[in-house]
């Protein structure tokens, strides 16, 4: 499974993907939860409680996949000028392919706890 293209990886049954061990004990299912120190199989009620706690602690969380929007919010939060944020470069050397709707849907299902809204 490791080293597979994302499209290929997403075709594995979700039950199998959910049991895959973290790569190097660092990368895996519900990565944002893991980065905040939570168990990837947290209950929905505990998850909602943690999201509310994070919301109280942090004024702003930058999301790499939403870098442009995050920088606009950061600019306003820190009273920066436009010139202060236009110099940030995102994925300068990365070639980005398009994921199919089905692949995005399966990845979202695997990482559903990372996408919970309060």
VEXMARMI-685240 format. One line per 2 residues: their letters; for each residue y, z, x of C-alpha. Coordinates in steps of 0.05 Angstrom, whole numbers, padded with zeros to 5 digits. Each point is the difference from the previous one (the first is absolute). Layout:
<sites>
a> Y/Z/X | ...
</sites>
This chain:
<sites>
xx> 00000/00000/00000 | 00048/00017/00056
xx> 00033/-00063/00027 | -00008/-00037/-00066
xx> 00058/-00039/-00029 | 00034/00037/-00057
xx> -00024/-00053/-00051 | -00072/00009/00024
xx> 00006/00076/00004 | 00025/00003/-00072
xx> -00062/-00036/-00025 | -00045/00059/00017
xx> -00018/00042/-00062 | 00051/00055/-00011
xx> -00055/00052/00001 | -00018/-00022/00070
xx> 00073/-00003/00024 | 00013/00070/-00027
xx> -00055/00027/00045 | 00023/-00034/00064
xx> 00018/00050/00053 | 00070/00000/00029
xx> 00008/-00045/00060 | 00010/00046/00060
xx> 00009/00058/-00050 | 00068/-00029/-00015
xx> 00000/-00063/-00043 | -00031/-00007/-00068
xx> 00004/00009/-00075 | 00065/00027/-00030
xx> 00035/-00001/00067 | 00066/00028/-00025
xx> -00035/00062/-00028 | -00037/00008/00066
xx> 00066/-00006/00039 | 00028/00057/-00041
xx> -00061/00043/00017 | -00036/-00006/-00067
xx> -00072/-00012/-00015 | -00011/-00072/-00021
xx> -00041/00023/-00060 | 00054/00048/-00028
xx> 00000/00013/-00075 | 00054/-00034/-00041
xx> 00033/00066/-00019 | 00003/00023/00073
xx> 00025/-00068/00020 | 00057/00002/-00051
xx> 00018/00070/00024 | 00003/-00024/00072
xx> 00042/-00061/-00018 | 00050/00046/-00034
xx> 00001/00045/00062 | 00012/-00060/00045
xx> 00055/-00023/-00047 | 00034/00068/00006
xx> -00005/00001/00076 | 00021/-00070/00019
xx> 00064/-00034/-00022 | -00027/-00068/00021
xx> -00066/-00028/00022 | 00000/-00067/00034
xx> -00056/-00046/-00021 | -00020/-00051/00053
xx> -00022/-00051/-00053 | 00069/00008/-00032
xx> 00041/00003/00064 | 00061/-00040/-00025
xx> 00007/00044/-00062 | -00012/00063/00041
xx> 00054/-00019/00050 | 00050/-00011/-00057
xx> -00015/00069/-00027 | 00003/00030/00071
xx> 00067/-00034/00011 | 00029/00033/-00062
xx> -00032/00067/00015 | 00029/00003/00071
xx> 00066/-00035/-00017 | -00016/-00055/00050
xx> 00035/-00067/00004 | -00037/-00064/-00014
xx> 00000/-00015/00075 | -00038/00065/00012
xx> -00061/-00026/-00038 | 00000/-00076/00010
xx> -00026/00007/00071 | -00068/00029/-00022
xx> -00056/-00050/00010 | -00064/00005/-00041
xx> -00066/-00032/00021 | 00034/-00046/00049
xx> -00064/-00029/00028 | -00046/00007/-00059
xx> -00026/-00059/-00038 | -00007/00019/-00072
xx> -00050/-00033/-00046 | 00001/00003/-00076
xx> -00051/00044/-00035 | -00030/-00023/-00065
xx> 00014/00039/-00064 | -00074/00021/-00001
xx> 00004/00028/00071 | 00063/00038/-00015
xx> -00031/00028/-00063 | -00063/00024/00037
xx> 00040/00031/00057 | 00043/00036/-00052
xx> -00063/00026/-00034 | -00026/00026/00066
xx> 00066/00034/00017 | 00018/00021/-00071
xx> 00022/00070/00020 | 00053/-00031/00046
xx> 00029/-00037/-00060 | 00005/00058/-00050
xx> 00068/00006/-00034 | 00026/00067/-00023
</sites>
